Amino acid sequence: MNRIQATLNKLATDKRKALVSYIVAGDPDLSYTVPLMHQLVQSGTDIIEIGVPFSDPSAEGPTIQRAHERALASRVGLGHIFEMVREFRKQNQETPVLLMGYANPVEWMGYDQFCDSLKESGADAALTVDIPPEEAGPLNEALEKRELFNIFLLAPTTTDDRISAIANMASGFLYYVSLKGVTGAASLDMASVGEKLSHIRARTRLPVCVGFGIKDAEIARCVAQVADGVVIGSAIVETVFKAGSLENALVAVDKFLAPIRAAIDE
């Protein structure tokens, strides 16, 4: 069974919600990523989401855009990321790892090679932001052959018919973008989030995780009341960068995530 499915099934059985934590591979330095992955797990993360650096990360706000730029300055690419996941797997065989990125690097590598490398490294899924469902068939097929999941985004503007179409292609979970805008954007309308999740759940049995705009424990607690999981990215990326060193970053990430984990578990 794919680690994502196993993890989400266990959380559902235990009546707990998932914490999905995002960092950008190689930000601010290659040496940070694997230790940070282990720290995320120690701090209560259930699923790790690794951002693949790209020159035009159109879904990202300024915080993650700058993280992509820092990683690209160190020439971090997919090969480095697969190696990071392999290194992580030497000590952790349980925590799911999801790669989130954009179509260009995947297209350049080719679907079969990308999916072979994804599987061999020990990763569990891909989320390719700018491949719409109408064009996702070949990648979906390549991932399915290797028992890997394809995570899709849903937005506040996604129609009910399109929700159904995307849900039919998706695996693992659906990632609901909680607001109109980019990562790290401003305040959430929880009533709107709850209403949209009811539309999504009427059309799929897949778990739904919610991200974008979740910055602290109180927001995470509110989202966890209506979603199956909470995705936090920009706030973690900013915490790591401001720490100034790897040692400080590990401490800062733990201090940041501890109250969020506690709030979700309420």
HELIX and SHEET records of a PDB file:
HELIX    1   1 ARG A    3  THR A   13  1                                  11    
HELIX    2   2 LEU A   30  TYR A   32  5                                   3    
HELIX    3   3 THR A   33  GLN A   42  1                                  10    
HELIX    4   4 PRO A   62  ALA A   73  1                                  12    
HELIX    5   5 LEU A   78  ARG A   89  1                                  12    
HELIX    6   6 ALA A  103  MET A  109  1                                   7    
HELIX    7   7 TYR A  111  SER A  121  1                                  11    
HELIX    8   8 PRO A  133  GLU A  135  5                                   3    
HELIX    9   9 GLY A  137  LYS A  145  1                                   9    
HELIX   10  10 ASP A  160  MET A  169  1                                  10    
HELIX   11  11 MET A  190  ARG A  201  1                                  12    
HELIX   12  12 ALA A  217  ALA A  224  1                                   8    
HELIX   13  13 SER A  234  ALA A  243  1                                  10    
HELIX   14  14 LEU A  246  ASP A  265  1                                  20    
SHEET    1   A 9 PHE A 149  ASN A 150  0                                        
SHEET    2   A 9 ALA A 125  THR A 128  1                                        
SHEET    3   A 9 VAL A  97  GLY A 101  1                                        
SHEET    4   A 9 ILE A  47  GLY A  51  1                                        
SHEET    5   A 9 ALA A  18  VAL A  24  1                                        
SHEET    6   A 9 GLY A 229  ILE A 232  1                                        
SHEET    7   A 9 VAL A 208  GLY A 211  1                                        
SHEET    8   A 9 LEU A 174  VAL A 177  1                                        
SHEET    9   A 9 PHE A 152  LEU A 154  1                                        
END                                                                             
